[in-house]
């Protein structure tokens, strides 16, 4: 079983976070740490001028609160919000924090994913630990 599990959380409608959390619980060894992580994408420079810092801060607090609520019923769980590019940030965070398993929800790939790559594909290709992809 795993001791340090990372569950990246996307708030897109078609993503089933509960399924990822259920799998994390099953794969967690005794006393395992489970981290629910959300990556806030960088706001493009052309869009920053249209958003107040107050709005950005409030959105970040709302995401943090939602993750903390999800983590409440999970033993040894924590909620973390970071900023960056999803795929790269997940990999960097996992590497720096000794993650031994990433449980990642994915959508059915479309043609654009073969040319541009999806977050799940990037994580699977470059992770230094086990990755479980759920559909």
Secondary structure as GFF3:
##gff-version 3
##sequence-region A 1 135
A	DSSP	beta_strand	2	8	.	.	.	ID=ss1
A	DSSP	alpha_helix	17	27	.	.	.	ID=ss2
A	DSSP	beta_strand	28	40	.	.	.	ID=ss3
A	DSSP	alpha_helix	45	48	.	.	.	ID=ss4
A	DSSP	alpha_helix	53	71	.	.	.	ID=ss5
A	DSSP	beta_strand	77	83	.	.	.	ID=ss6
A	DSSP	alpha_helix	86	96	.	.	.	ID=ss7
A	DSSP	beta_strand	101	105	.	.	.	ID=ss8
A	DSSP	alpha_helix	111	116	.	.	.	ID=ss9
A	DSSP	alpha_helix	119	126	.	.	.	ID=ss10
A	DSSP	beta_strand	130	134	.	.	.	ID=ss11
###
